[in-house]
Structures are given as C-alpha cells and as structure tokens.
C-alpha cells in the first residue's frame, strides 16, 4: 500500500517573480495566499499584475483558509525528471475562496483520490528555503 508523500529535496524549484514573491513568502510562513480583485470582487490565481476577470490592477493579497476539493487529478508513474519520487498525484484543487491551483495530493493512497474529495493545505520544505503547498485529505468531522 503506497501512501503519497511530499517530494524530497532536489526537485526543480520555483523561481519567484516580483508578482509571485508574496505567495512564496506566505508559503514559507505556513500561509496560503491568493489575490483578490477589489474592482470586481473575485479571487485571482496564479499571481498576476492585473485581474484576469476585469483587467483592474486593484489586487490585494488575502490568506486562504487552505481548504477545498479535488477538481481533477492524475497519477504520475513516470516523472519527467528523475528528481521526482513516484507515484505522485498532480491535482487541481478548487479552493473554498473561489480559485483553483495546481498542486500535489499527499497523505492517502493514489487510488483514494477522487473528484470532490475534501482536502486541506499542508506545507513542506523542499530545500533552498522553498516551502511547497501540498494538500492532504481533510479529516472527517466528528459524528
């Protein structure tokens, strides 16, 4: 039984830009950040200089609750780089604040991942001061 785990150090690392730097700094602090357009009132992700919905530049950073559901996923058995340990689940998670992000699911078996599965963010360092946001199954509410 394979339980999905975060990747080890040595994987290719993101290269923050001026626009994305607040997101990566938030991850390093254990905060999942996204942009909010004060012009049209919609969440914006990936980090951008203007709102993809209305074109306004009135974007502010907000902290996400880090909860959402799996929208789509795939299990990678043969990675594009030998730096990645397999299997891993690449997933699009729909966050409760109204945006989607590409991430990895950990903390369960690959065959347990399904559309609509509730997940919660779980941060893990991968070297060089970089911390990645993974998602794991959200614990069931007590009965």
Buried (B, 14 or more C-beta within 10 A) or exposed (E): EEEBEBBEEEBEBEEBEEBBEBBBBBBEEEBBBBBBBEBEEBBBBBBBEBBEEEEBEEBEBEEBEBBBBBBEBEBBEEBEEEEBBEBBBEBBBBBBBBBBBEBBBBBBEBEEBEEEBBBBBBBBEBEEEBBBBBBBBBEEEEE
